[in-house]
């Protein structure tokens, strides 16, 4: 689940999220939050700054730089573009 609030409409958002996966092979959790900065007042170019706590990550994603089974706290800063 992810929730966000626009501090400055079309420019700056705060967000928080939580993910819990549980099954016969174990449990993984992730909790975090950060800000999105929309450089040109739209989602095409944005900077994302995020902190998250991961405990046995249930997924892997090369784009966001985390791996299945990972444990620890991450601090990330990214520039994302959509074409």
N, C-alpha and C positions, 0 to 999 in steps of 0.2 A: 504494500500500500504506500502511496506517496501523496503528500499534501503540499500545496504551495500557496503562497500569498504574494501578490504583486505590491511591492512597496512603492515603486514608481511604475505606473502602467506602461506596458510595452518597452520597458527599459531594465527593470531590476526586480527579480523575484527571490524570495526566500523559500527553501523547500526542506522537507524532512521526509524520511522514508524508513520503512521497516519491512523485512522479508523473513519469513519463517517457513522452512520446509521440513516436514517430518514424515518418516516412513519406515519401512522395515529395514532399511539400510542405514538408519541413523537420522540425525537432525542437524540442520545448519541454520544459522541466523545472520542477519546483517541489519545494522541500524546506523543511520547517518543523517547528515544534513549539510546544507550549504547555500550558495547563491548562484543565480544565473544572471549574467549581464548580457543583454541583447544590444550588440554594438550599433546596429543600424535600425533600431526600433522594430525589428522583426526577428523571426527564429532562424533566418538563413546563416547568420554569423553570431555566435555567442561564446562568451567565456564562462566556464563553470569552475567554481572553487568549492571543494567538498571535503568533509572529514567523515570517515565511517569506521565502525568497529565491526569486524568480521570474525565469526566463530564457525569454523568448518564450512566455508562457503559452499552452498549447494550447486553452484554453477561456475562456469568459466566463460570469460569474454575477453578476447584479445584487444578489442577496441577500447575497453575501459580498464584494462590492465589488472584483472584479478583471475585467480585460478581455483579450480575445484579443490576443496579441502583446506584452503588458506585460512590462517588464524592471525589476527593482529589488528592494529589500527593503521589506517591509510589516510594520507593527506594528498589530495590531487588538485591540480590546476590544469585545465585544458582549454583549447580554442577549438570549437567545432564548426564546420561549415556544411551546409546542405546545398546540393546542386539540383 
